């Protein structure tokens, strides 16, 4: 899947507090691995993820090998929005 870097960061920024930990716990990975998925660089305590960035407008294009974390994040955001409306 391809998405702009800025769109990916916007999704991360819209996650409610505690969501990074929730995703990490559900997938049995470190929180830093989840942060790396969203463009972080916490490689001492988190793993690399299948994310490849090609420079360009809007932060560049990010190619994601696996959308599991993205899908979970979007689901959390949708649920949170539904609960607050």
C-alpha positions in Angstrom: 0.0 0.0 0.0 1.2 3.5 -0.7 0.4 6.6 1.4 2.1 9.9 1.8 4.4 10.4 4.8 2.3 13.3 6.0 -0.9 11.2 5.9 0.8 8.5 7.9 2.0 11.0 10.5 -1.5 12.5 10.7 -3.0 9.1 11.5 -0.4 8.6 14.3 -1.1 12.1 15.6 -4.9 11.4 15.7 -4.5 8.3 17.8 -6.0 8.7 21.3 -3.6 8.4 24.3 -2.4 4.9 25.0 -3.1 3.6 21.4 0.6 3.0 20.6 0.9 0.8 23.6 -2.5 -0.9 22.8 -1.4 -1.8 19.3 2.1 -3.0 20.5 0.5 -5.2 23.1 -2.0 -6.7 20.7 0.7 -7.5 18.2 3.3 -8.5 20.8 5.9 -6.0 19.6 7.5 -3.0 21.3 6.0 0.4 21.4 9.0 1.7 19.5 8.4 -0.7 16.7 4.9 0.8 16.3 6.4 4.3 16.4 8.9 3.3 13.7 6.0 2.2 11.5 4.7 5.8 11.7 8.1 7.2 10.7 10.0 7.1 14.0 13.6 6.1 14.3 13.8 4.2 17.6 15.9 1.3 16.3 17.8 0.6 19.5 14.6 -0.6 21.2 12.3 -1.2 18.3 12.5 -3.2 15.1 12.6 -2.0 11.6 9.2 -2.3 9.8 8.3 -2.9 6.2 8.2 0.8 5.4 10.0 2.3 2.4 10.0 6.1 1.8 10.6 7.7 -1.6 11.2 11.5 -1.3 8.7 13.8 -2.8 5.9 16.3 -2.0 3.8 15.9 1.1 6.7 14.2 2.9 7.2 11.6 0.2 5.5 8.4 -0.6 5.6 5.6 1.9 5.2 2.0 0.7 4.0 -0.3 3.4 4.6 -4.0 3.1 2.1 -4.8 5.8 -0.9 -2.7 6.7 -1.8 -4.4 10.0 -0.6 -1.6 12.2 -2.2 1.0 10.0 -5.5 -0.9 9.9 -5.5 -1.1 13.7 -4.8 2.6 14.0 -7.6 3.6 11.7 -10.0 1.3 13.5 -9.0 2.8 16.9 -9.5 6.4 15.5 -12.9 5.5 14.0 -14.0 3.9 17.2 -12.8 6.9 19.2 -14.6 9.4 16.9 -17.8 7.3 17.1 -17.7 7.3 20.9 -17.1 11.0 21.1 -19.8 12.0 18.7 
